[in-house]
Amino acid sequence: MAKTIKFSAHTKSYLDELTKELYYKNYFSFFDSSIEYVDLLIDYIVENVLKNIHKKSPIILAKYGSFYLTYNSTKRTTWYIFFEMDETQVLITHISNNYKKEMSIINC
């Protein structure tokens, strides 16, 4: 049986807000470009979360999810995708990036 991939309500809300923030803070000149950027992040998650390239979360970050996956969207931006998984599903519980001070723990 194939595992299903689901996004928590918190994560869905974050992605919606991220789309708006990227546009309103002028990271992108067009709203469609910010939508595309977030869509690429989602596509990466869906395509890669079931592959065996994830890691166990550091204890201090385990509150976000037991496992994490990284995505380098640009040379300067790394996304951290936290999730829980069991035999039947993967639940994406939190998404952050290297600009959040707390995430610097991962690179130590």
N, C-alpha and C positions, 0 to 999 in steps of 0.2 A: 504494500500500500504506500503510495506516495505521500510525503508530508505536505501539508498545506502551510502557506505563509500568510500570516495575518499581522496587521499593524494595530497596536493599542490605540485607544481613543486619544491619549496624550500625544502619541507620535503622529497621528493623522493631523491633529490640531497644530502641532509644531511645524509640520511640512506646509500646511496652508499658510501659516504666519510667515514662514521662511520665504515663501514665494513673494508675499507682499513686501517684506522687509528688504529683500534683495533689490526690488524695484524702487521703493520709496527712499532707500538710502543710496540710490544711484550706483549700485553695483552693475546694473543693467539699464540701458537706455529705453528698452521696450519691455512692457510687462510680459509679452510672449516669450522673451528671452529668459526671464526669471522662471517662468513656468517650465520651459525646456530644460533649464539647469536642474530644477528639482525633479523633473521627470527622469533625467539621466541618473540622478542619485537613486531614485526608486527602482529604475531598471537594473542598476548595478546590484542593489540589494536582492531583488528577486532572482537574478541570474546567478548570484554567487553565495548566498547565505547557506545553501545546502551543500556546497562544495566544502571539502575539508581544509579550508584555509583560515578558519576562525581560530581564536585563542580564548583561553579562560581569562575572565576579567580579573584584574588585580583586586584584592580584598576590599580596598578602599572605594573602588568603583563598582563593586558587585551589586550595590543598591540599584544600579541602572539595568542590570542584567547579568546573568552568569557567564555569558560569552560575548565577544565582540569581533567585529569585522572592520577592516579599514578600507577606505576608498579615497584615493588621491585625485581630486577633481581638477586641481591645478598644481603647479610647482610649489605654491605656498599654502594650499589648503588641503588638509587631510580630514576626512569625516570618520567618525567613530560610530558604528552602528551596534547597539547593544541589544541582546535578545535572550530569550529563554527557549528551550526546545525539549521536546519529549519524542516519543516514538511516532506520534501522529502529526505534530505541528511545530512550527516555529512562530514565536510571537515577538515581533520587533517592539521593544519596550522603551527605547530612548535613542536619540541621535544627537550628537554634539560634534564639535570640530576643534582643531588644534588652537583656535583663538581663545578657547575657554581654559583658564589657568588650571583648572582641575584635571584636564586631560593630559597635562605635561607629565603626569605620573607614568603614563603608558610608555613614554619614550626614554624613561630613566633606565 
